[in-house]
Structures are given as structure tokens and as C-alpha cells.
Amino acid sequence: MIDLDYSLIIEATDDPEFFGFYSPDLDGFTGVGHSVEDCLYKARWGMREHVDLLRAGGLPVPPRNPSPRILIQNEEKLAVA
């Protein structure tokens, strides 16, 4: 069972020791981990802390996603013109 309030995207980087993650549902929420499992653990607690900080700052908090998804993919690189 997914125990997250928001969807999560985990991206493999060129460095096999690091993964990046972010939530498309929760603006400004990002992080890094050493494995997919590490990212999931950090995201679970980090999302809660992020929402607490938004509330403390009087900023809007997006509603929980009733059907959050986790996507694991390769890092998307921006094209250089």
C-alpha cells in the first residue's frame, strides 16, 4: 500500500549512488536519496514536514491526492539549444 499523501516521481541519475525525487502535487517538494527505498522513506516524512511548513507560513496546502502514484524513471535532462 502506498503510504503517501501526494504522488512521487523518483529519478535515477548518472551517479548510481543518487536518486532525485519530487512531487508533482506538492510545489517545492524535492529531495535526494541513495536508493529507491531511501527516497520513499525520506519522501514519506518530508512531505509531512513540507506541509507543516506551508501551514506555518500561511501558504496554501494542496489537497491530498486520493490516489497517489509513484513513478520511477530515468532523470529527465533539459535539452540545450
HELIX and SHEET records of a PDB file:
HELIX    1   1 VAL A   36  ALA A   56  1                                  21    
SHEET    1   A 4 THR A  30  GLY A  33  0                                        
SHEET    2   A 4 PHE A  19  TYR A  22 -1                                        
SHEET    3   A 4 LEU A   8  ALA A  12 -1                                        
SHEET    4   A 4 ILE A  70  ASN A  74  1                                        
END                                                                             
